[in-house]
Amino acid sequence: MKNKKGFTLIVLLIVASIIALSALIGLKFYTGNQQGKTENTIFQEKAKDTIVQANTATIQSLLLAAFIGGDINRDEAVGLAQNAGLQNPYNEVAMNTSECFPEIADTPGEIQITLLAETFYIQGYGADGLLPNILTVKK
């Protein structure tokens, strides 16, 4: 019997879902406790940016798992992201269309997925522009 190493796609999807749900629950709890304050906008934006960053990590995990099964192109990567069940924390809309994952993001909550030189670059767009963390997946 062969010794198989690595994670299955199911395990990576479960971990990504747990991370996303934890971030959403944290945001709901935080915004529920802060409604009486007027100076909480910065904190809310930071919390939403954290959710966007968690969404980018979920997409990175999905792409890593997809490469176990073979090579994928950008359109297939966007398709995986669309089917991940992600939600944009800025407008609370399900991210199930390709417009949510452009090559160049310009709206809060979007996640840009770029393929350059056999490497996927995944970066979220937050309240003040592109977030500093750029995640990569090499083919």
N, C-alpha and C positions, 0 to 999 in steps of 0.2 A: 504494500500500500504506500502511496506517495505521501510525503509529509507536506501538507499544504500550509503555507504561511500567509498572513494578512487578514484583513477584515472582510466580512461579507457586506454586500450592499445593504442588507436588512439591518445589520448592526449599526452601520454608519447613519442610516436614515433614522433609526431610533434615537441615537445620540444627538443628532442634529435637531430632531423634533423636541427632545427634552430641553435642549439649550434654548430653542426659540420660545417654547411655552414658558420657561422660567423667566425669560426676559419680558414677555408679554404680561405675565402675572405681576412681576415687579413694577412694571410701568403702571398698570391699573391700580395697584396698591398705592404707589407713590402719588399719582394724580388725584386719587380719591382723598388722600390725607392733606393735600396742598390746595384745595379749592378756595379756601378762605384767604389765602395770601395772594398779593399782587406781584410780588417779586420772584415768583417761582418759574417764570418763563425760561430763564437760562437753564435751570435744573431740568425742566421738562424736555428742552431741546437736547440736552446731554443724554437723558434717558432714551429719547427717540434715536439719537445717533448710536447709542449702544445697541439698540435693537437692529438698526441697519447693519452695524458691524457683525452682529450675530447672524443676520441673514447672509452676509458675504461668507462667513465661515461655513454655513450650511451648504452653500453652493460649492465652496472649495471641497468639502467632504464628498459631495455628490460627484464632482468631477474626478476626484481621486478614485472613487469606487468605480466609476464608468471606465476608467483606463485599465482596470483589472480585466474587464471584458473585451477590450480592444481599443482601437483608435477612434476618436470622435472629432467632429469639426465644430465650428462656432455655433451653427444653427442647432446642432444636436445638444450642445451645452446649454443654449438658451431654452430649448425644449425641456431639458432636465430641470432647469431653474423654474420654469413656468409650472411644472407639475409638483413642485416641492411643497406647496401649500403655504407659501410665505405671505405676509401681509405688510403693506406699507404703513409704518406707524404714524406718518404725517397726515395721510388722508383716510386711513383705516380701510383701504380698498385691497382686495385680494390681488396679489401680483401673479396673475395667470395669463398675461398677454406679453408678447415680445417687446412692446413699448416700455415695459417696466425694466428691461435689461438691454439698454442701448449700448452701442460701442463708445459713445461719449455722453455721459449723464449730465443733466442740467437742472434736475428737479429733485427736491428733497425726498429721500426714500428710494430713489432709483438706484440700481446697481449696474455699473458698467462692466461688461464682460468683453475683453479684448484678446484677440489671438495674434501674437507677434512672435515670429521666429520659434515656432514649436512650443510656445509657452502661453498659457492662459493667464491674464492679469484680471483680478476681480477687485473692484473698488466701489465702495458705497458713496452716495452723495448725501451729505447731512444738511443741517440747518444753515451752515455758513460755507457750503461748497463741498468739494471732494474731501472725504475723510483721509487722514494721513496714512492709515494702514492699507497697504496694497498686498493682497494675498496672491500667490502664484501657484500654478500647477503646470509642471513640465511634462511634455509628452514622452 
